[in-house]
Amino acid sequence: MGEPLNVAMVGCGNIAAQYLASLSRLGGLRLAAVVDAVPAAAERVSAETGAPARTVEEVLADDGIDAVLNLTPPQMHAPLSISALEAGKHVYLEKPFATSLADADAMLRAATAAGRRLGSAPDTVLGTGVQTARQLVDSGAIGQPVAATAFMMSPGHESWHPNPAFYYQHGAGPLLDMGVYYLTALVTLLGPIEGVSAMGSRVRSQRVVPEGAPRAGEVIEPEVDTHVSAVLRHESGVLSTLVVSFDAPASRLPRIELYGTEASLDVPDPNRFDDPVGISTEMRGTTFTPVPPSAGYREAGRGYGLADMARAILRDEPHRQSAELGYHVNEVMERALESIQERREVAVRSRCERPAAVPLDATPDVA
């Protein structure tokens, strides 16, 4: 095994704990520094992990730091990532890839110019859930794929999140915050998307955080559509229907279903790594038979995409959560918003390769 990648984690907010839980067991990574705009937050994580709390400037100037794990708010993804790439660091960032295509283009140019890797969440698609579904699709178990549906129906984040207003600002909303999981899964399963037609709505001009929530009584004024419906045309000809909502009090809709000429698949929540897959060959049936895991990293967690990138760097091969995949999904979301505004189907210009499948029982950090 080669030397572990020395990683500086920038951003010690809500998602950081999930990354830290994985980093501690991934041998290809070493947490070498923690950074946060609020020094107390970095000091708290430093006390928990033993990694020194440092500033962004110190991290970027340190030749001993190999990679930056960018967990900052989406508006900071491009500025920090570009600075890190220009400083000679590899970068892996939380979703979404960027808040605009102009920023996404600038990030790709910076990575190419620096000769450094750029990777992007979500890496949930590397777990046994989506990977087992992909193995079934690739093996022909459902016949020829015809269509897919994907639903993320929720009442919004204000009932549980300590800072829910962020999720209703530009750069967030149900599409950029949660749709990215579903789109990354759909591209992983069915290949790139060439066109999108979407509609959106924002039925409430104000949302009030309910009693019992962390910020009860706070009034939120959404800047983005809180319900989006889209039809996606994959390059393969498959049509996917995506609905994401912060306006659904309750729902019984499946997370993702794939429909082929021979069978249908029940694909688990793409915000999770290892829920079971189901298959049904019944015509007009409603019963799906659970499928044992047949592909994917077992017991994976957030950070496995970064570990996969570190392994790929050592082996000089492509990493699965690539910049091209992150960019493509980001463009699909941007084109969906464009479609909503222009009330027409919009072409998606970028393409990406489907990431390499993950064999069952593979480990991401073995050189």
C-alpha positions in Angstrom: 0.0 0.0 0.0 1.3 3.5 -0.8 1.4 6.4 1.6 -2.0 7.8 2.7 -3.2 11.0 1.2 -2.8 13.9 3.7 -6.2 15.6 3.8 -7.2 19.0 5.1 -11.0 19.1 5.9 -12.3 22.6 5.3 -15.7 23.1 6.9 -16.7 21.6 10.2 -20.5 21.9 10.0 -23.3 19.4 10.1 -22.0 17.0 7.4 -18.5 16.8 8.8 -19.4 14.2 11.4 -20.4 11.7 8.7 -17.1 12.2 6.9 -15.1 11.8 10.1 -16.8 8.6 10.9 -15.5 7.1 7.6 -12.1 8.8 7.5 -11.1 7.1 10.7 -11.4 3.6 9.1 -10.0 4.4 5.6 -6.3 3.5 5.5 -5.6 5.5 2.3 -6.5 8.8 4.0 -5.0 10.7 6.9 -6.7 13.7 8.4 -3.9 16.2 8.6 -5.8 19.5 9.4 -9.2 20.9 10.1 -10.4 24.4 9.1 -13.5 26.4 9.7 -14.6 30.0 9.3 -15.6 29.7 13.0 -12.4 28.9 14.9 -14.3 27.3 17.8 -15.8 24.7 15.4 -12.4 23.8 14.1 -11.0 23.6 17.6 -13.9 21.3 18.6 -13.1 18.9 15.7 -9.4 19.1 16.4 -10.0 18.1 20.0 -12.1 15.1 18.8 -9.7 13.9 16.1 -6.2 15.1 17.1 -5.8 16.9 13.7 -4.5 20.4 14.2 -6.9 23.3 13.6 -5.4 25.6 11.0 -6.4 28.4 8.6 -7.1 28.1 4.9 -4.0 30.1 4.1 -1.8 27.8 6.2 -3.3 24.7 4.6 -2.8 26.0 1.0 0.8 27.0 1.7 1.7 23.6 3.2 3.3 21.3 0.8 2.6 18.4 3.2 -1.1 18.7 2.5 -2.1 16.6 -0.5 -5.8 17.2 -0.8 -8.6 19.5 0.4 -11.9 18.0 1.5 -14.2 21.0 0.7 -17.3 20.9 3.0 -18.0 24.6 2.8 -21.4 26.0 1.8 -22.1 25.7 -1.9 -21.3 29.4 -2.6 -17.7 28.7 -1.5 -17.2 25.5 -3.5 -15.7 27.2 -6.5 -13.6 29.8 -4.9 -12.0 27.5 -2.4 -11.6 24.6 -4.8 -9.9 26.8 -7.4 -7.5 28.2 -4.8 -6.7 24.7 -3.6 -6.1 23.4 -7.1 -3.9 26.4 -8.0 -1.9 25.6 -4.8 -1.2 22.1 -6.1 -3.8 20.2 -4.0 -6.3 17.6 -5.1 -9.9 18.5 -4.2 -12.9 16.5 -3.2 -16.0 18.5 -2.5 -19.5 18.1 -1.1 -22.5 18.5 -3.4 -23.6 20.4 -5.3 -20.5 20.6 -7.6 -21.1 24.4 -8.1 -23.9 27.0 -8.0 -23.4 28.0 -11.6 -22.1 26.6 -14.8 -19.6 29.5 -15.0 -18.1 28.4 -11.7 -18.2 24.7 -12.7 -16.3 25.6 -15.9 -13.7 27.6 -14.0 -13.2 24.6 -11.6 -12.6 22.2 -14.5 -10.1 24.6 -16.1 -8.2 25.0 -12.8 -8.0 21.2 -12.3 -6.7 20.7 -15.9 -4.2 23.5 -15.6 -2.9 22.3 -12.2 -2.8 18.6 -13.2 -4.7 17.7 -10.0 -7.7 15.5 -9.3 -11.2 17.0 -8.7 -13.9 14.8 -7.3 -17.4 15.5 -6.1 -20.1 14.0 -3.8 -22.4 12.3 -3.6 -20.5 9.1 -3.2 -23.6 7.2 -1.9 -23.8 5.6 -5.4 -20.6 3.6 -4.5 -22.4 1.5 -1.8 -24.1 -1.8 -2.3 -27.5 -0.3 -3.0 -27.1 1.6 -6.2 -24.1 -0.7 -7.3 -26.2 -3.9 -6.9 -29.0 -2.2 -9.0 -26.4 -1.3 -11.6 -25.1 -4.8 -11.7 -28.6 -6.1 -12.4 -29.0 -3.6 -15.2 -25.7 -4.4 -16.7 -26.2 -8.1 -16.5 -29.5 -7.9 -18.5 -31.7 -8.9 -15.5 -34.4 -6.4 -16.4 -34.0 -6.7 -20.2 -33.6 -3.4 -22.1 -34.0 -0.4 -19.8 -37.0 1.7 -20.9 -37.7 4.2 -18.2 -37.2 5.2 -14.6 -39.0 7.3 -11.9 -37.3 9.1 -9.0 -39.1 10.8 -6.1 -37.8 12.9 -3.2 -40.9 14.0 -1.4 -40.5 15.8 1.9 -42.0 18.6 3.9 -38.7 20.5 4.0 -35.8 20.7 6.4 -37.2 23.3 8.9 -38.6 20.6 11.3 -35.1 19.2 12.1 -32.2 21.2 10.7 -30.3 23.7 12.9 -30.0 26.2 10.0 -32.9 25.5 7.6 -33.0 28.9 5.9 -29.9 27.9 3.9 -31.9 25.2 2.1 -34.3 27.8 0.6 -31.6 30.1 -0.8 -30.1 30.3 -4.3 -27.7 27.3 -4.6 -30.0 25.0 -2.6 -33.7 24.0 -2.8 -34.9 20.5 -3.3 -33.3 20.2 -6.8 -29.7 21.3 -5.9 -29.7 20.0 -2.4 -31.5 16.6 -2.8 -32.0 16.1 -6.5 -28.3 15.7 -7.0 -28.4 12.3 -5.2 -31.1 11.0 -7.5 -29.5 12.4 -10.7 -26.1 11.0 -9.8 -27.8 7.6 -9.3 -29.7 7.8 -12.5 -26.6 8.7 -14.5 -24.7 5.9 -12.8 -27.4 3.4 -13.6 -28.5 4.6 -17.1 -25.8 6.8 -18.5 -25.6 10.5 -19.3 -28.6 12.8 -20.0 -29.0 14.8 -23.2 -32.2 16.8 -22.6 -34.5 18.0 -19.8 -38.0 19.5 -19.6 -39.0 20.8 -16.2 -41.6 22.8 -14.3 -41.4 24.3 -10.8 -43.5 26.0 -8.2 -43.1 28.0 -5.0 -46.6 28.0 -3.4 -45.6 29.7 -0.1 -43.8 33.0 0.0 -43.0 32.4 3.7 -42.4 29.3 5.7 -42.5 29.2 9.5 -40.3 26.8 11.4 -42.7 24.7 13.5 -42.8 24.4 17.3 -40.3 21.8 18.7 -37.8 22.5 15.9 -34.3 23.9 16.6 -35.3 27.4 15.3 -39.0 27.4 16.1 -40.9 30.5 15.0 -38.2 31.7 12.5 -39.7 32.9 9.2 -38.1 31.7 6.0 -38.7 33.4 2.6 -37.8 30.9 -0.2 -35.6 32.2 -3.0 -36.0 29.0 -5.1 -38.8 26.7 -6.3 -39.7 24.3 -3.6 -41.3 21.7 -5.9 -39.7 20.6 -9.2 -40.9 18.0 -11.8 -38.6 17.1 -14.7 -38.5 14.6 -17.6 -35.0 13.6 -18.5 -33.9 12.1 -21.8 -30.9 9.9 -21.5 -28.5 9.5 -24.4 -29.5 5.8 -24.5 -33.1 6.8 -25.2 -34.3 5.9 -21.6 -36.7 8.5 -20.2 -36.5 9.3 -16.4 -39.1 11.2 -14.4 -37.7 13.2 -11.5 -39.9 14.9 -8.8 -38.2 16.6 -5.8 -40.2 18.5 -3.3 -40.1 20.4 0.0 -43.9 20.7 -0.1 -45.0 17.1 0.6 -46.3 16.4 4.1 -46.3 12.7 3.5 -45.7 10.3 0.6 -45.8 6.6 -0.3 -43.9 7.0 -3.6 -40.8 4.8 -4.1 -37.4 6.5 -4.1 -36.3 5.1 -7.5 -37.8 2.5 -9.8 -36.3 1.2 -13.1 -38.5 -0.4 -15.8 -37.1 -2.8 -18.4 -38.6 -5.0 -21.0 -38.3 -8.0 -18.7 -38.5 -6.8 -15.1 -38.6 -3.8 -12.8 -36.2 -2.7 -10.1 -36.9 -1.1 -6.7 -33.7 1.0 -6.1 -33.1 2.2 -2.6 -32.8 5.8 -1.3 -29.7 7.3 -3.1 -29.0 9.3 0.0 -28.0 6.1 1.7 -25.3 3.5 0.8 -26.6 0.0 1.5 -30.4 -0.4 1.6 -31.7 -3.5 -0.2 -32.6 -3.7 -3.9 -35.8 -5.4 -5.1 -36.7 -7.0 -8.4 -40.1 -8.0 -9.9 -40.8 -10.0 -13.1 -44.5 -10.0 -12.4 -46.7 -8.4 -15.1 -49.0 -5.9 -13.3 -47.3 -7.0 -10.1 -46.6 -5.0 -6.9 -44.3 -7.5 -5.1 -40.5 -7.1 -5.3 -38.1 -9.8 -4.2 -35.1 -8.6 -2.2 -31.8 -9.1 -4.0 -28.6 -9.9 -2.0 -25.8 -7.4 -2.5 -23.8 -8.2 -5.6 -21.7 -5.1 -6.1 -20.5 -2.0 -4.2 -18.4 -1.1 -1.2 -19.9 -2.8 1.9 -20.7 -0.6 5.0 -19.6 2.5 3.1 -20.0 6.0 4.3 -19.4 9.6 3.2 -15.7 9.9 2.3 -15.5 6.7 0.3 -15.5 8.7 -2.8 -12.4 10.6 -1.6 -10.8 7.3 -0.6 -11.6 5.9 -4.1 -9.9 9.0 -5.6 -6.8 8.5 -3.4 -6.6 4.9 -4.6 -7.0 6.0 -8.2 -4.2 8.6 -7.8 -1.8 5.9 -6.6 -2.8 3.6 -9.5 -2.9 6.4 -12.1 -6.4 5.5 -13.2 -9.7 7.4 -13.3 -11.6 7.9 -10.0 -15.3 7.1 -9.9 -16.7 10.4 -8.5 -15.0 12.4 -11.3 -15.1 16.1 -12.1 -16.9 15.1 -15.4 -19.6 13.3 -13.5 -20.1 16.1 -11.0 -20.1 18.7 -13.8 -22.7 16.7 -15.9 -25.1 16.3 -13.0 -24.6 20.0 -12.2 -25.4 21.0 -15.7 -28.5 18.8 -15.8 -29.8 20.7 -12.7 -28.9 24.1 -14.3 -30.7 23.1 -17.5 -33.8 22.0 -15.5 -33.9 25.5 -13.9 -33.4 27.0 -17.4 -36.3 24.8 -18.7 -38.6 26.1 -15.9 -37.8 29.7 -16.8 -38.1 29.2 -20.6 -41.0 26.6 -20.6 -39.3 24.4 -23.1 -37.0 21.3 -23.4 -33.4 22.3 -23.0 -30.4 20.4 -24.3 -27.6 19.2 -22.0 -24.3 19.8 -23.7 -21.9 17.9 -21.4 -21.4 14.2 -21.4 -19.6 11.9 -19.0 -18.6 8.2 -18.9 -20.5 6.0 -16.5 -18.1 5.5 -13.6 -16.5 2.1 -13.4 -18.6 -0.4 -11.4 -17.6 -1.3 -7.9 -17.0 -5.1 -7.4 -18.5 -6.6 -4.3 -16.1 -6.7 -1.3 -13.7 -4.2 -3.0 -11.9 -1.8 -0.7 -11.3 1.8 -1.8 -8.0 2.4 -0.1 -5.9 -0.5 -1.4 -3.1 0.5 -3.7 
